[in-house]
């Protein structure tokens, strides 16, 4: 399992939606950017039903996919903000971080 900046490690054994024991990992942004999710920790744990098993799953529901994309962007910005502020010792404007996310992932989901 890849490291996650979205869910604390102690909760990674359970589905992020229903709490059932997990069987699968879901990359919050798919396609050509899936490998970046592994690098950036933009993954959550899902049971089979919420990952691919129903019409309301992450891979079959447009709204669920959109929510995952938004969650990924918020988590990425939060993580980058903490890191950049720590390194620079200053507050970084949110617009700068959104621009960096767009540069990395090609889209603004918010």
PLY file of the C-alpha trace (Angstrom):
ply
format ascii 1.0
element vertex 110
property float x
property float y
property float z
element edge 109
property int vertex1
property int vertex2
end_header
0.00 0.00 0.00
1.21 3.48 -0.86
1.55 6.10 1.89
-1.52 8.33 2.21
-1.64 12.02 3.16
-5.44 11.81 3.09
-6.14 9.14 5.72
-4.17 8.38 8.89
-2.31 5.09 8.69
-4.27 3.54 11.56
-7.48 3.92 9.51
-6.06 2.53 6.25
-7.33 -0.98 7.07
-10.93 0.18 6.60
-13.06 1.53 3.79
-13.06 5.34 3.88
-16.79 5.31 3.09
-18.40 2.53 5.12
-15.69 1.33 7.52
-15.67 -2.30 6.33
-12.29 -4.04 6.23
-10.64 -2.94 2.98
-9.59 -4.99 0.05
-8.44 -2.30 -2.38
-6.60 1.00 -2.68
-8.05 3.84 -4.74
-5.98 6.55 -6.43
-7.94 9.79 -6.05
-6.84 11.01 -9.48
-6.62 8.43 -12.24
-5.47 8.23 -15.80
-2.06 9.56 -16.71
-1.66 11.07 -13.22
-2.18 7.86 -11.28
1.56 7.42 -10.64
1.71 10.95 -9.19
-0.93 9.95 -6.65
1.42 7.23 -5.40
4.26 9.74 -5.10
2.09 12.39 -3.41
0.09 10.04 -1.16
-3.28 10.78 -2.76
-4.79 7.36 -2.09
-7.57 6.04 0.11
-8.72 2.57 1.08
-12.07 1.31 -0.20
-13.98 -1.93 0.04
-14.79 -3.63 -3.26
-18.35 -2.30 -3.31
-17.22 1.34 -3.03
-14.22 0.92 -5.32
-15.62 -0.90 -8.37
-18.54 -3.04 -7.20
-21.63 -0.90 -7.71
-23.09 1.98 -9.71
-22.25 4.24 -6.75
-18.58 3.22 -6.64
-15.52 5.39 -7.26
-15.04 3.96 -10.76
-18.68 4.06 -11.88
-20.18 7.21 -10.37
-19.36 10.61 -11.87
-20.11 12.46 -8.62
-17.95 10.08 -6.57
-15.05 10.55 -9.04
-15.41 14.33 -8.83
-15.44 14.22 -5.03
-12.26 12.09 -5.08
-10.56 14.61 -7.39
-11.55 17.50 -5.09
-10.36 15.61 -2.02
-7.03 14.96 -3.73
-6.50 18.63 -4.53
-7.37 19.80 -1.01
-5.09 17.16 0.55
-2.24 18.00 -1.85
-2.52 21.74 -1.18
-2.62 21.18 2.58
0.45 18.93 2.48
2.39 21.25 0.18
1.43 24.27 2.27
2.80 22.68 5.43
6.03 21.67 3.69
6.63 24.97 1.89
5.91 27.08 4.99
8.27 24.91 7.02
11.03 25.31 4.44
10.52 29.01 3.71
9.43 30.14 7.14
6.66 32.22 5.53
3.02 31.89 4.63
2.41 30.82 1.01
-0.68 32.26 -0.80
-3.29 29.63 -1.70
-3.30 30.81 -5.34
0.36 29.82 -5.66
-0.39 26.31 -4.41
-3.42 25.91 -6.69
-1.22 26.97 -9.61
1.37 24.36 -8.64
-1.34 21.69 -8.41
-2.58 22.59 -11.89
0.98 22.42 -13.20
1.43 18.97 -11.70
-1.99 17.44 -12.39
-3.19 19.51 -15.35
-6.50 20.62 -13.87
-8.12 22.51 -11.01
-10.84 20.33 -9.46
-12.04 22.94 -6.98
0 1
1 2
2 3
3 4
4 5
5 6
6 7
7 8
8 9
9 10
10 11
11 12
12 13
13 14
14 15
15 16
16 17
17 18
18 19
19 20
20 21
21 22
22 23
23 24
24 25
25 26
26 27
27 28
28 29
29 30
30 31
31 32
32 33
33 34
34 35
35 36
36 37
37 38
38 39
39 40
40 41
41 42
42 43
43 44
44 45
45 46
46 47
47 48
48 49
49 50
50 51
51 52
52 53
53 54
54 55
55 56
56 57
57 58
58 59
59 60
60 61
61 62
62 63
63 64
64 65
65 66
66 67
67 68
68 69
69 70
70 71
71 72
72 73
73 74
74 75
75 76
76 77
77 78
78 79
79 80
80 81
81 82
82 83
83 84
84 85
85 86
86 87
87 88
88 89
89 90
90 91
91 92
92 93
93 94
94 95
95 96
96 97
97 98
98 99
99 100
100 101
101 102
102 103
103 104
104 105
105 106
106 107
107 108
108 109
